[in-house]
């Protein structure tokens, strides 16, 4: 127990010693307790090649907010509709038509749902 406390205190002291005094804030310092022991790192030393970096001023979404015509076509094809094509794009829905099991089929998708939810 004493070794763990000593290692944690040492890592914390090392982290505080490496913080520049003029720009330091509480959000910049991260103390991690993991399988490899405690580690201290700066919050802004993110390398985008190895991890996903997010900053408050550059917020972005990973998923689109709305269903695009291309996404609606792909979903219709996954549903088993052959020769799928966009029939109509309205304010609230995207209508896709094509053939399924030898019959003409028309499907509407919700335009404002990123998963392209089926409306019919």
C-alpha positions as CSV (number, residue, x, y, z in Angstrom):
1,X,0.0,0.0,0.0
2,X,2.8,2.3,0.9
3,X,4.5,1.7,-2.5
4,X,1.3,2.5,-4.4
5,X,0.9,5.8,-2.4
6,X,4.5,6.7,-3.0
7,X,4.2,6.0,-6.7
8,X,1.0,8.0,-7.0
9,X,2.5,10.9,-5.1
10,X,5.6,10.8,-7.2
11,X,3.6,10.7,-10.5
12,X,1.5,13.6,-9.3
13,X,4.5,15.7,-8.3
14,X,6.2,14.9,-11.6
15,X,3.1,16.0,-13.4
16,X,2.9,19.3,-11.5
17,X,6.6,19.9,-12.1
18,X,6.1,19.6,-15.9
19,X,3.1,22.0,-16.0
20,X,4.0,25.5,-17.3
21,X,3.1,28.0,-14.6
22,X,1.6,30.6,-16.9
23,X,-0.9,28.5,-18.7
24,X,-1.8,25.7,-16.3
25,X,-5.4,24.9,-15.4
26,X,-7.1,22.0,-13.7
27,X,-8.4,20.7,-17.1
28,X,-4.9,20.4,-18.5
29,X,-3.7,17.8,-16.0
30,X,-4.9,14.2,-16.1
31,X,-4.0,11.5,-13.6
32,X,-4.7,8.0,-14.8
33,X,-4.7,4.9,-12.6
34,X,-4.5,1.9,-14.8
35,X,-3.0,-1.6,-15.0
36,X,0.4,-0.3,-15.6
37,X,0.3,2.0,-12.6
38,X,-0.4,5.6,-12.2
39,X,0.4,8.0,-15.0
40,X,0.2,11.7,-15.5
41,X,-0.3,13.5,-18.8
42,X,-1.3,16.9,-20.1
43,X,-4.8,17.2,-21.4
44,X,-3.7,19.0,-24.6
45,X,-1.0,16.7,-25.7
46,X,-3.2,14.7,-28.0
47,X,-1.6,13.1,-31.1
48,X,-4.3,12.7,-33.8
49,X,-2.4,9.9,-35.4
50,X,-3.0,7.6,-32.5
51,X,-6.1,8.8,-30.7
52,X,-9.2,10.9,-31.3
53,X,-8.6,14.5,-30.2
54,X,-11.5,16.8,-29.3
55,X,-11.3,20.3,-28.2
56,X,-14.2,22.4,-26.9
57,X,-13.9,25.0,-29.6
58,X,-13.7,22.4,-32.4
59,X,-16.7,20.3,-31.6
60,X,-17.8,18.0,-34.3
61,X,-20.3,15.2,-34.6
62,X,-19.3,11.7,-35.6
63,X,-22.6,11.0,-37.3
64,X,-24.6,13.1,-39.7
65,X,-27.8,14.7,-38.4
66,X,-30.0,13.8,-41.3
67,X,-30.6,10.9,-43.7
68,X,-29.0,11.7,-47.1
69,X,-30.4,10.3,-50.3
70,X,-27.3,8.1,-50.7
71,X,-27.9,6.6,-47.2
72,X,-31.5,6.0,-48.1
73,X,-30.5,4.1,-51.3
74,X,-28.0,2.0,-49.4
75,X,-30.6,1.1,-46.8
76,X,-33.1,0.2,-49.4
77,X,-30.6,-2.1,-51.1
78,X,-29.8,-3.7,-47.8
79,X,-33.5,-4.3,-47.3
80,X,-33.5,-6.3,-50.6
81,X,-34.9,-3.8,-53.0
82,X,-33.3,-4.2,-56.5
83,X,-32.8,-1.3,-58.9
84,X,-33.5,1.2,-56.1
85,X,-33.9,4.8,-57.1
86,X,-34.9,8.0,-55.5
87,X,-38.5,8.8,-56.4
88,X,-39.1,11.9,-54.3
89,X,-37.3,14.0,-51.8
90,X,-39.7,16.0,-49.5
91,X,-39.2,18.2,-46.5
92,X,-39.7,15.3,-44.1
93,X,-39.1,12.1,-46.1
94,X,-37.2,10.5,-48.9
95,X,-39.1,8.0,-51.1
96,X,-37.2,5.2,-52.7
97,X,-38.8,2.8,-55.2
98,X,-37.6,-0.4,-56.9
99,X,-38.3,-4.1,-57.2
100,X,-38.4,-6.8,-54.6
101,X,-39.4,-10.4,-55.3
102,X,-40.7,-9.4,-58.7
103,X,-43.1,-6.7,-57.5
104,X,-42.8,-2.9,-57.5
105,X,-42.1,-1.6,-54.0
106,X,-42.0,1.9,-52.6
107,X,-40.5,2.8,-49.2
108,X,-40.3,6.1,-47.4
109,X,-37.5,7.0,-45.0
110,X,-37.5,9.7,-42.3
111,X,-35.2,12.5,-43.6
112,X,-34.4,13.9,-40.1
113,X,-33.2,10.7,-38.5
114,X,-29.6,9.8,-39.1
115,X,-30.5,6.1,-39.2
116,X,-33.0,6.6,-42.1
117,X,-35.9,5.2,-40.1
118,X,-38.6,3.6,-42.3
119,X,-42.0,5.5,-42.2
120,X,-44.3,3.1,-44.0
